[in-house]
Amino acid sequence: MTGRNKLKARIKAGETVAAAWLDLGSPDVAELLVHAGWDVIVVDCEHGAAGLEDGFNLIRAVEAAGGEAILRVPDASEAVLKRALDRGARSLMVPMVHSAQMAQGVADCCLYPPRGQRGYAAPIVRASGFGAIPDFARERAHEELLLMVQIEHVDAVSEIPAIAAIDGIDMVFVGPNDLAASMGYLERMDTPEVLDVVNKAEELTLQGGLSLGTVLWPNRNYRDLQQAGYRLIVGPCDVAMLANAAREARAACLDMLR
């Protein structure tokens, strides 16, 4: 919480925000993406190359370049969440939240008492500017936290109304491929059965007053997702952008040399 969470304010104001994935774990790539116009970057410590400690330095790189960072933590354990928050992550994405009970545990770990059970070390952590923000634990920590839970299993969809009632949860982030996989349709997100479940997740989330987030789908573009009510859409990944550019450059080279 080293500064005001502009991303949370943008989403609360109704803006649909587009972000990019940072999976290579490179601070240079982080800066490059921000300077290329991607002002919101998801630092991926679940599937990406960076471990949690490296992820904190990637947040610094994003912020130094003028962007806003979301940290996708590797899991929902108390130790991981507490450390991520103490080290200054303002926006957290928590993967594989399959139940309201699990979501409650996530929120409890992220909120100070009496709202939760987050361990107290406010005067010495980066989140408070190493004590420079005197009201951090009482006010700023909760005001500036953007907490997202990923719904990635069919069984979690029916839990969304209960999740929406949990203090501290701001967004349901739909993971369509894992959701499809849990139904036996891995990499077949556009099957009618999967679409019905996703539509239900969208409906329940909006009814519950939470914001919606997701990844960019192969057959659902930014406008489609915006019209469906999504306020965070995470699109291109640095790995894919580099790989695609490398393939295109190599194909162009071979065409000229034939």
C-alpha positions in Angstrom: 0.0 0.0 0.0 2.8 2.4 -0.9 0.3 4.7 -2.6 -3.4 5.1 -3.5 -4.9 2.2 -5.5 -5.8 3.9 -8.7 -6.8 0.6 -10.3 -9.5 0.0 -7.6 -10.8 3.5 -8.1 -11.0 3.1 -11.9 -13.0 -0.2 -11.5 -15.3 1.3 -8.8 -16.0 4.2 -11.2 -17.3 1.7 -13.8 -14.3 1.7 -16.2 -13.4 -1.5 -18.0 -9.6 -1.9 -17.6 -7.5 -3.9 -19.9 -4.3 -5.5 -18.5 -1.4 -7.6 -19.8 0.2 -10.7 -18.2 3.8 -10.7 -17.1 5.0 -14.3 -17.0 8.7 -14.1 -18.1 9.6 -12.5 -14.7 11.8 -9.8 -16.2 11.7 -6.3 -14.8 12.9 -5.0 -18.3 9.8 -6.6 -19.9 7.6 -5.1 -17.1 8.9 -1.7 -17.9 8.6 -2.3 -21.7 5.0 -3.3 -21.4 4.1 -0.2 -19.4 6.0 2.1 -21.8 4.1 0.4 -24.7 0.8 1.5 -23.2 -0.2 -1.4 -20.9 -0.7 0.6 -17.7 -2.0 -2.4 -15.7 0.2 -5.5 -15.5 -0.6 -8.8 -13.8 2.6 -10.1 -12.2 2.0 -13.9 -12.4 3.5 -15.8 -9.5 1.2 -18.8 -10.1 2.2 -19.9 -13.6 4.9 -17.4 -14.4 8.7 -17.7 -14.0 8.9 -15.4 -11.0 8.8 -16.6 -7.4 7.0 -14.5 -4.8 10.1 -12.5 -3.8 10.9 -11.7 -7.4 7.3 -10.8 -7.9 7.6 -8.0 -5.3 10.5 -6.5 -7.3 8.5 -6.8 -10.5 5.8 -4.7 -8.8 8.4 -2.0 -8.2 9.4 -2.1 -11.9 5.8 -1.7 -13.0 5.2 1.2 -10.6 8.4 2.9 -11.4 7.5 2.9 -15.1 4.1 4.5 -14.2 1.9 1.5 -14.2 -0.4 -0.3 -11.7 0.4 -3.9 -10.7 -1.8 -6.8 -9.8 0.0 -9.7 -8.1 -1.4 -13.2 -8.8 -0.2 -15.1 -5.8 0.8 -18.8 -6.1 -1.8 -20.0 -3.6 -4.3 -18.9 -0.9 -2.2 -19.7 2.1 -2.1 -17.3 5.0 1.7 -17.0 4.8 1.7 -16.1 1.1 -1.2 -13.5 1.5 0.3 -11.9 4.5 3.7 -11.6 3.0 2.3 -10.2 -0.3 0.4 -7.5 1.5 3.2 -6.6 3.9 5.5 -6.2 0.9 3.3 -3.7 -0.7 1.0 -5.5 -3.2 -2.2 -3.4 -3.4 -4.1 -5.6 -5.8 -4.2 -9.4 -5.2 -5.5 -12.1 -7.5 -6.0 -15.4 -5.6 -6.3 -18.6 -7.8 -8.5 -21.6 -7.4 -11.0 -20.4 -4.8 -13.5 -23.1 -5.0 -15.9 -22.3 -2.1 -17.2 -19.5 0.1 -15.4 -21.0 3.0 -12.1 -20.7 1.2 -13.0 -17.1 0.1 -13.7 -16.3 3.7 -10.3 -17.6 4.7 -8.7 -15.4 2.0 -10.5 -12.3 3.3 -9.7 -13.1 6.9 -6.0 -13.3 6.0 -6.1 -9.9 4.2 -8.0 -7.8 6.7 -6.8 -6.6 10.1 -8.9 -7.3 13.2 -11.7 -6.9 13.9 -12.7 -7.4 10.3 -10.2 -10.3 9.8 -7.1 -11.9 11.3 -4.2 -10.4 9.4 -1.0 -10.4 11.5 0.2 -7.0 12.6 3.6 -5.6 11.7 2.4 -2.3 10.1 5.2 0.0 11.4 8.0 -2.1 9.7 6.6 -3.2 6.4 6.9 -1.7 2.9 3.1 -1.5 2.6 3.0 1.3 5.2 6.1 3.1 3.8 8.0 1.4 6.7 5.9 3.3 9.2 5.5 6.6 7.3 1.7 6.0 7.0 0.5 6.1 10.7 -3.1 5.2 10.0 -2.2 2.4 7.7 -3.6 -0.6 9.6 -6.7 1.2 10.8 -7.8 2.7 7.5 -5.6 2.7 4.5 -4.9 -1.0 4.3 -8.5 -1.9 3.8 -9.4 1.2 1.7 -6.7 0.5 -0.9 -6.8 -3.3 -1.1 -8.3 -4.7 -4.3 -9.0 -8.4 -3.6 -9.9 -10.7 -6.4 -10.8 -14.4 -6.1 -10.6 -16.7 -9.1 -13.6 -18.9 -9.9 -12.1 -21.8 -11.8 -14.2 -24.8 -10.9 -17.9 -25.6 -11.7 -18.6 -26.3 -8.1 -17.6 -22.7 -7.1 -20.2 -21.0 -9.3 -23.1 -21.9 -6.9 -21.0 -20.4 -4.1 -20.8 -17.0 -5.6 -23.8 -15.5 -3.7 -22.1 -16.4 -0.5 -18.8 -15.2 -1.7 -20.3 -11.8 -2.6 -21.5 -11.4 1.0 -17.9 -11.7 2.4 -16.4 -8.5 3.7 -13.3 -7.6 1.8 -13.9 -9.5 -1.5 -14.1 -7.0 -4.4 -14.1 -9.1 -7.6 -14.9 -12.5 -9.0 -12.3 -13.3 -11.7 -13.6 -16.0 -14.0 -11.0 -18.5 -15.2 -12.8 -19.9 -18.3 -10.3 -22.7 -19.3 -10.0 -24.2 -15.8 -13.7 -23.9 -15.4 -14.2 -25.7 -18.6 -11.7 -28.3 -17.6 -13.5 -29.0 -14.4 -16.5 -29.9 -16.5 -14.5 -32.2 -18.9 -14.1 -29.6 -21.6 -10.4 -28.5 -21.4 -9.6 -25.9 -24.1 -13.2 -26.1 -25.3 -14.6 -23.0 -23.5 -17.2 -22.3 -26.2 -19.2 -25.4 -25.7 -22.8 -24.6 -24.8 -22.5 -26.3 -21.4 -19.5 -24.2 -20.4 -21.1 -21.0 -21.7 -24.2 -21.6 -19.6 -22.1 -22.0 -16.5 -20.1 -18.9 -17.3 -23.2 -16.9 -17.9 -24.5 -18.1 -14.6 -21.3 -17.0 -12.9 -21.6 -13.6 -14.5 -25.2 -13.2 -13.5 -24.6 -14.2 -9.8 -21.5 -12.0 -9.5 -23.3 -8.9 -10.7 -26.4 -9.6 -8.6 -24.1 -9.9 -5.6 -22.6 -6.4 -6.3 -19.1 -7.6 -7.0 -17.0 -6.6 -10.0 -16.3 -9.1 -12.8 -12.9 -9.9 -14.2 -11.6 -12.5 -16.7 -9.0 -13.3 -19.4 -9.5 -12.4 -23.1 -11.3 -15.3 -24.7 -10.5 -16.6 -28.2 -14.0 -15.9 -29.4 -15.0 -13.1 -27.0 -13.3 -9.8 -27.7 -12.9 -6.8 -25.4 -16.2 -5.2 -26.4 -18.1 -8.5 -25.9 -16.7 -8.9 -22.4 -17.3 -5.2 -21.5 -20.9 -5.5 -22.6 -21.2 -8.6 -20.4 -20.3 -6.5 -17.4 -16.5 -7.2 -17.0 -14.5 -4.4 -15.5 -11.1 -6.2 -15.7 -9.9 -8.0 -18.8 -6.4 -9.5 -18.8 -5.4 -10.0 -22.4 -2.0 -10.6 -24.0 0.9 -12.4 -22.3 4.5 -11.4 -22.7 5.5 -15.0 -23.5 2.9 -15.2 -26.4 3.7 -11.7 -27.7 7.5 -12.5 -27.9 6.9 -16.0 -29.3 4.4 -14.7 -32.0 6.7 -11.8 -33.0 9.7 -14.3 -33.2 7.7 -16.7 -35.4 6.5 -13.8 -37.7 10.0 -12.4 -38.0 11.5 -15.9 -38.8 8.7 -16.6 -41.4 9.5 -13.2 -43.1 13.2 -14.0 -43.1 12.6 -17.4 -44.7 10.2 -16.0 -47.3 13.0 -13.6 -48.4 15.7 -16.3 -48.6 13.7 -18.8 -50.7 
